[in-house]
Amino acid sequence: MLNVEQLKLCVYCGQNKPLTREHIIPRGWYPKGAPPKQPFIVGACFECNNAKSTEDEWMRQWLVSMIADRSPSAMSVLTGQVARSIKRLPKLGRNMMDRMKLVDVYHQPTGLYLGRQTQISVSDDDWSRVMGQVEKIIKGLYTLDKQQPLPTDFGVQSFYACDEWVKPIPSILQPFQQYLPWPQAWRISDPETFFYGRAYADDCGYSIWFTVFYNSVTFLSFVGRHEWLEENRKKFADQPKKRDFTGKYDLKEVR
């Protein structure tokens, strides 16, 4: 575990401020009564920690709503902590419900009717918030690994791991080819809630990360100098974002 007291810089903003203990993966993302076996803790200034707490709550409901029908842990959090948050913060609940609707679902390509399921729509603003949260998580995990914050000339670029977004990835992986198969190591907090793997290209300091939430929702992230990340971003510029997800749970479960 990282010795927070030895750090002088905030893991998120990089400024020299008094630090508080920050759980990279918030405790509220775990089912009640099932705390993480290996909490990931770093140091963050009060301002960043406080701002992240608000986004953490939004990200939690986004994650569990995407995967609740396939993850008992996510369903437990959805019907427990998230349901209580909605009662406390009605705006959070309205935001969540506005993105959901019941739709008729058919198997492709047979056309077999599968019944009505919950469809969740994801806007550009939603994706920006999601990737912002994933970036902060990677910064925290990098700090945990290296015992120091991410260098100021380095950044994080993350992608949702679905078919539409992974087509340009082989060309981006070139700095890591000699380190394949990767990831070099997996670190597991709780296999049903969160785990991650990473590999470092030591000659250039770049790294690649997989973060897996609720044993299903996966993000691929690259860490490197800003100019390299900008070149990668251009390769993904024309890739469509996944807009709609469907799940088998009933909307009434979160009301």
Order of alpha helices (4+ residues) and beta strands (2+ residues): beta-beta-alpha-alpha-alpha-alpha-beta-beta-alpha-beta-alpha-alpha-beta-beta-beta-beta-alpha-beta
